[in-house]
Amino acid sequence: MNFGEQLKEIRSSKGLTQIELSEKSGIALRTVQRMERNEGKPSLYSLNAIGEVLGVNLALLYAPDFETEKLNIMESTDQQLWLIAKRRAKFKRSLSAYVLVISFLWIVWYLRMPELSRYERFPWPIWPMAGWGLGLGIQYVNAYVFDVDSLEQREYDKLKAKK
């Protein structure tokens, strides 16, 4: 009996339709249907969400051998690395735009202010520089200091330790 047939049997024994399973697990109906037909490779997230509703560990049912289970774990790690890479790339693009725009504003200020009053008044480019810089600082912390799912991972580890 393959994984899809086992999943269908477990779902039926719990008295759930595919639609009910989809709604309770938060997984798309199409994904549930594909899993029952053994089409494609379900994500670890989908297996865990549906397994929670059914009260079984579908990851073990889907990946009975150690190598396949290891590949699933590596795939979820790759997704986390991809999210980190996307955040860092977004920060670098924002930093480039910040440097260009703020430099332009300072040049405009320097050229538009008469030389005598240039140092008597507070320079206006300070305000966009400070506001945008604060946002950029938050984006830096989000991209380089905090892990993507560190809070979720810690909570998961706590719950797993209790079982």
C-alpha positions in Angstrom: 0.0 0.0 0.0 1.5 3.3 -1.1 1.5 6.6 0.9 -1.5 8.1 -0.9 -3.6 5.0 -0.2 -2.6 5.0 3.4 -3.4 8.7 3.8 -6.9 8.2 2.2 -7.5 5.2 4.5 -6.6 7.2 7.6 -8.7 10.2 6.5 -11.7 8.0 5.8 -11.3 6.2 9.2 -11.5 9.6 10.9 -14.7 10.3 9.0 -13.3 13.3 7.1 -13.8 14.3 3.5 -10.9 15.8 1.5 -12.6 19.3 1.9 -12.9 19.0 5.7 -9.3 17.9 5.9 -8.2 20.8 3.8 -10.1 23.3 5.9 -9.0 21.9 9.2 -5.3 21.7 8.2 -5.1 24.9 6.3 -3.7 23.0 3.3 -5.2 23.6 -0.1 -7.7 21.0 -1.3 -5.7 20.5 -4.5 -2.6 19.6 -2.3 -4.6 17.0 -0.4 -5.9 15.5 -3.6 -2.4 15.3 -5.0 -1.1 13.7 -1.9 -3.8 11.0 -2.0 -2.9 10.3 -5.7 0.8 10.2 -5.0 1.4 13.1 -7.4 4.6 15.1 -6.7 6.4 15.3 -3.4 4.5 16.9 -0.5 6.3 19.5 1.6 7.2 18.8 5.2 4.9 21.6 6.2 1.9 19.9 4.4 2.7 16.6 6.0 2.9 18.0 9.5 -0.3 20.1 9.1 -2.4 17.2 7.8 -0.7 14.8 10.3 -1.8 17.1 13.2 -5.4 17.0 12.1 -5.3 13.2 11.6 -3.3 12.5 14.8 -0.5 10.7 13.0 3.1 11.5 12.0 2.8 11.5 8.2 6.4 12.4 7.7 7.3 8.9 9.0 4.6 7.3 7.0 5.8 9.1 3.8 9.5 8.7 4.5 10.0 5.4 6.2 13.7 5.3 5.3 16.3 7.5 6.9 17.7 8.9 3.6 14.3 10.2 2.4 13.6 11.8 5.8 17.0 13.4 5.7 16.2 14.9 2.3 13.0 16.4 3.6 14.8 18.0 6.5 17.4 19.4 4.1 14.7 20.7 1.8 13.1 22.7 4.6 16.5 24.0 5.6 17.1 25.1 2.0 13.8 27.1 2.1 14.9 28.9 5.3 18.3 29.7 3.6 16.4 31.0 0.6 14.3 33.3 2.8 17.5 34.6 4.5 19.1 35.2 1.1 16.0 37.1 -0.1 16.0 39.3 2.9 19.7 40.1 2.6 19.4 40.9 -1.1 16.4 43.2 -0.4 18.5 45.0 2.2 21.4 45.4 -0.2 19.1 46.9 -2.9 17.6 49.3 -0.3 21.1 50.3 0.9 22.1 51.1 -2.7 19.0 53.2 -3.3 19.6 55.0 0.1 23.1 55.9 -0.8 22.2 57.3 -4.2 19.1 59.3 -3.1 20.7 60.7 0.1 23.8 61.7 -1.9 21.6 63.5 -4.4 19.7 65.3 -1.7 23.0 66.5 -0.1 24.2 67.8 -3.5 20.9 69.6 -4.1 21.1 71.2 -0.6 24.7 72.2 -1.2 24.0 73.8 -4.6 20.8 75.5 -3.6 21.9 77.1 -0.4 23.7 80.4 -0.5 27.3 80.0 0.7 26.8 82.4 3.7 23.7 80.8 5.1 24.8 77.2 4.4 26.2 76.8 7.9 23.7 79.0 9.8 20.6 76.8 9.2 20.1 73.2 10.0 20.5 71.2 6.8 17.2 69.7 5.6 18.6 66.5 4.1 19.2 65.3 7.7 15.5 64.4 8.1 15.1 62.0 5.2 18.5 60.6 5.9 17.5 59.9 9.6 14.1 58.5 8.8 15.1 56.3 5.9 18.3 55.3 7.8 16.2 54.1 10.8 14.1 51.9 8.5 17.2 50.6 6.8 18.7 49.8 10.3 15.6 47.7 11.1 15.9 46.0 7.8 19.5 45.2 8.5 18.7 43.7 11.9 15.9 41.6 10.3 18.2 40.3 7.5 21.5 39.7 9.4 20.9 39.5 13.1 17.6 37.5 13.6 17.1 34.1 12.1 14.1 33.7 9.8 12.1 31.3 11.9 14.1 31.3 15.1 11.1 32.1 17.4 9.0 29.4 15.7 11.8 26.9 15.9 12.3 27.5 19.6 8.6 27.1 20.3 8.5 23.9 18.2 11.5 22.6 20.1 9.9 23.3 23.5 6.7 21.5 22.4 8.6 18.6 21.1 10.6 18.3 24.4 7.3 18.2 26.4 6.1 15.1 24.4 
